[in-house]
């Protein structure tokens, strides 16, 4: 009976660890999406409505003028 209790405790511990890891991944994905939206908004503010913002690196923004 004691062995069954240990097995159940181990399974529950592993299950909780898997759930915690999954929620951490979804939090990281949400933060990445927010960061990309922020970069897109900043690029549009700098380049204006008739240009496309292209981030070359984390700190270099290039504005490409749209042709008619």
N, C-alpha and C positions, 0 to 999 in steps of 0.2 A: 504494500500500500504506500509505503514511503517512497518507493521508486516512481510510482505513478505521479505522486505529488511533485517530485523533482522534474519529471518529464513535462508535466503541464506548466510548471513555472518557467522552464527553459523555452518552451514553445511560445508562451505569452511574452516573455522578454524579447525573443527574436521578432515576434509580430509587432510589438511596440516600437522596436528599433527601425523596422522597415517603414512603418507609418511616419515616424519622425523624419527619416531620410527623405521620404517622398514629399512631405510638406516643406522641407528646406529647399528642395529642388524647385518646387512651384513658386516659392518666394523669390528665389534667384531669377527665375524666368520672368516674373512680374517686374522685378527691378530692372532687368535688361530691357524689357519692353518700354518701361517708363523712360529710361535713359535714351533709347533710340527716338522716342517721340519728342523728347526735349531737344535732342540734336537736330531733328528735322525742323522743329519750330524755330530754333535759333538760326538755322541755315536760311530759312525763308525770310526771317526778319532782316538778316544781313544782305542777302542777295536781291530781295524784292520779288514782286509778283511775276515778272517776265523772265526770270532766270531760274535755273535748276542748281541747287546746292549739292556739291559733291565733296564729301569729307575724304581728303587724301590720307591724313593721319588723324590722331586724336586732337591735334592742335592746328592743322592746316585745312582751311576751307577754300574751295575753288568754286566760283560762280560761273556757270555756263549760260550764255545768253541764248534764249530760244529764238529760232529763226521763224519768220512768218510763213 
